[in-house]
Amino acid sequence: MINRVVLTGRLTRDPELRYTTTGKAVCNFTLAVDRRFSGGQERETDFIRIVTWQKLAETCANHLNKGRLTGVDGRLQIRSYETQEGQRREAAEVVADNVVFLDRPSGSRDHNDNLDDEEVPF
């Protein structure tokens, strides 16, 4: 069976980094991803929650910010949880295995720096 998701979009806000009680880094952010509908002329935007773990989580938290164009490769995960009111809920999210920074952060140096002019994988 295959569970693979590949997305390209822009971050809707700065990533949130936290640590589990066992000390593992986890980073959450949301990508705004456009999709076409109605014959391909109009677009809608989906807001997809992304989760990264450990070193990748720390890298994303340190180098991504709101508005950055980002590529994500990972797997879809549906998790269940219970609200404080006792209601059962489900959340869909992509657990990223790889994140690619597709643009330069605002205020970065020009093309003479050490970064590739194409993609910057981390």
N, C-alpha and C positions, 0 to 999 in steps of 0.2 A: 504494500500500500504506500501511497505517496502523500505526504503532507508538506508542501513547499509553497512558500509565498515570496514573491519578489515585488517590491514596491519602490516607487520614486515619488517624493513629495517634499513639502516644506514643513518645518517644525512650527506648530501653532504657539508654542511658548518655550521658555528655557527648560531643559531637562531637569528632573528631580532625582537627586542621588540620595540614597539612604543605605543603611547597613542592617542586615538581619541580626538576630540575637547571637548567631554563631559567627558573625563578622564578615559575611559575604556581602559584597557590594551589589546593589540592584539599582538600575536607573530606568525611569519611566519617562516617555515623551510621546507626543501625539503628532502624527503626520497628517497633513491635509493633502489628499490625493484626488485629483480630478478624474472624472469618468464621463464619457460621452453618452448621451441618450437622445431620443427623438431624431433618429436619422443621422446622427453624428454632428449636427450643427450646434446644439446646446450642450452645456456641461453642468454637471453637479459635482459637489465635493463631498467625499467621504472623509471622516476624521477617524483615523485608525490608531489605536493605542499600541505602543511598542514597548517591549521590556527587554533590557539587556542585563547580563550578569557578569560579575567578577571584573577582570581587567577591562573588558569591553565596556562595561558600565562606567568605570572610572574615566576611560578615554572619551566616551560620549559626553559625560558630564563636564569634562574639562575643555572640550573643543567644539561642541555644538551649542547653538543658541537660537532663539526665535527667528524664523524666516530662512534659516539655512536650507538649501536644497540638499537632500539626503537620499541615498539608496539603501534599502534594507533587504536582506535575504534571510529568511527564517521559516518558522513553522507556525501554523495557526493553533491556538490553544483556547479552549472554552473552560472556564473555571466557575465553580459555584461557590457562593458565600451566603451568609445570613446577615441581614441588617439588624440594627439595634432593636427594631420593632418586631423581630422574629420572622420577617419575610425572606423567603429564599429567592435569590437573584443569580443570574448568570452574566458573565462578562467574557467577551471575545477579545483576544489580544494576540499580537504576533510576538513570539519569542525570537529575537534576532540572533543569528549565528554570525552574521557579518554586516557591518555598517560601512558605507562608503560616503565620504564627504564630497559632494559633487560641485561645490562652488567654494570660493574663498570667503573667509569671514570679512565683514565690513571693516575697513581700516587696515587691512593687511597690506604688506609690501607689494610692489609691482612684480612683473614676471621675471625679474632678475633674482628672486630668492631661490631657495633650494627645493621648493615644491614643484611637482609636475604641473604642466598647464592643463592636463586632463583631470583624471580622478585622483583623489587622495585617500587611499584605503587605510583603515586602521583596524 
